[in-house]
Amino acid sequence: MKSLFYLISTTLLLFTGCSTDKTGIFDLYSQAGKSITMIDYATDPQYRDPVNITDARIHGDRLELTVQFSGGCKEHRFFLYGWRGFSKSKPVQADIFLSHNANNDSCEALLTGNVQFDLTPLKELYWQTYSDNGPILLRIYAPGMDRIFYPLPAYLLQ
């Protein structure tokens, strides 16, 4: 009886497991060149699948985030939104939201990758509002994280 249970369990796992086609899963750099989209505070980013930010680096006008998320069967997409307006602190702070579309991926592998975004629209909005060269501290939010990413990355305007 026990061996029949194991046989049925193994068979079910084989037929209901995740697809082995991983095309596009780890190639998060294919989204390189995407820009931050500036939105109003009342606008809610469309995709809110959980994602964890483990590192954030700024290279010139490019923000690179190291992200972790569960999946493994479908392609994941990431979008970056910035709310219009800045906090009146020194230095100025901007609220940024990383949006994650997991495409209903039901697999549970822990995946890690890097996503990159051009911050030029944020810089242009800053220059329309202020006459100096910053910096801007980025308060980065992501669905599934219970706090903003810390330490706040400093975007040095050039």
N, C-alpha and C positions, 0 to 999 in steps of 0.2 A: 504494500500500500504506500509506504514511504517513497519507494522508487518511482511509483506512478505519479505521485505529487511532484517530485523533482523533474520528471520528464515533462509534465504538463506546464510547470512553471518556466522551465527553460524554453520550451516551444513558444509560449506566450511572449517571453522577453524577446525572442528572435523576431517575431512578427509585429510586435508593437514598439520596438525600440526605435531610436532616432535613425534617420537616414545617414548613410555613410558619405553622401555627397556634401562636402564641406566647402564648395566653391563660394568664395566671397566672404566666408566667415572671419578669417584672420587677416584679410586684406583691408584693414580699416584705413590704410593710407589712400585707398581709392577715393576717399572722400576729401582728400587734401585739396585745397583751393576753395573750399566752401567758406563763405563769409558769415560773420555774425549778422543776425537780422535784428534790427532795432524795432521794438514794439512798444505800445502803450501799456501802462500798468494794468489796465482792465482786460487786456488780451491774455488768454491762457494758452501756453504752448500745447500743441495737439497731442504729442506722445509723452507718456509718463511711465514707461516701463522702468523698473528699478535698475540702477547702475551706481557703482561706487567709483569715485575719483580717488586714485592713489597718489597721483603726482600731477603737478601743473608747472609748465615752463613757458616762458615767453622768449621768442627769438625775433627781434625786430618787431614787425607787425603781426606775427604769427603766434597763436596760442596753441600749445601742444598739451593734450591731456592724456594721461595713462588711465585707462578705465578697466574695471572688472564687472562682469555681468554673467548671468547664467544663460545657457543656450547650447548651441552646437549643431543645430539642424537647419536653421534658416539664416538668411542674411539679416544683419542688424544695421540700422541707420541711426546716425546721430546728427542733431541740429543744435545750434547755439543761438540763444536769444539774449538780447540786452534790453532792459527796460529803459525807456527814454527818461532822462533826468539823472541827476547825480546827487549824492548826499553832500551836504554843505560842511564837510569836514576838511581837515588838513592832514594829509593830502585827500583830495576828492576820492570818493568811492563810487563804484558802479555795480549794480546788481546784474548778474549774468546767470542764465539758466540753461543747463545742458539737458536737451530733450533726447529721449532714447525710444526708438521704435523697434521692438523685438520681433515684429511680424508674427505674433502668436507662437513663438518658438517654445515648445513644451519640454525641450531637453534641458538637462540640469548640469551640464559640464560647466566648471568655472573657467571662463575665458578672460584673457587679458590682452589688451591692444592699445594702440595710440590713435587718437583722432586729432586733426589739426584744423584750425579755423583762422581766417584772416580777420584781424581786428580793425582794419581801416575804417569801416563805417562808425565804429565807436570813437575813434580818434577824430573823425570829421565832425561828429556831433559835439564832442568836447570843444573843439576849436570854434564851433559856432556859438558856444556858451561862454567860454573863458578865453582870455587872451594870452595865457602862458602855456608852457610845454609840459604840464603835469608834474609828477606822475599821477596815474589813476590806479588805485588799489581795486582789484577785482574780487567781488564777493560772489563766489561761484556756488550755485545751488544745483542739486541733481535729485531726481526722484529716487526715493529709497534711502537717501542720506538724511539723518536727523539733524544735521547742522551744515553750515557752509564749509567749504574746503578751507583748511587752515594749514600753513600760513597764507595770508592773502597775497597772491602774486602782484607785483608792481609792474604796470605797463608804462614804460618810459617812452614818451612821444618824441619823435624825431622829425 
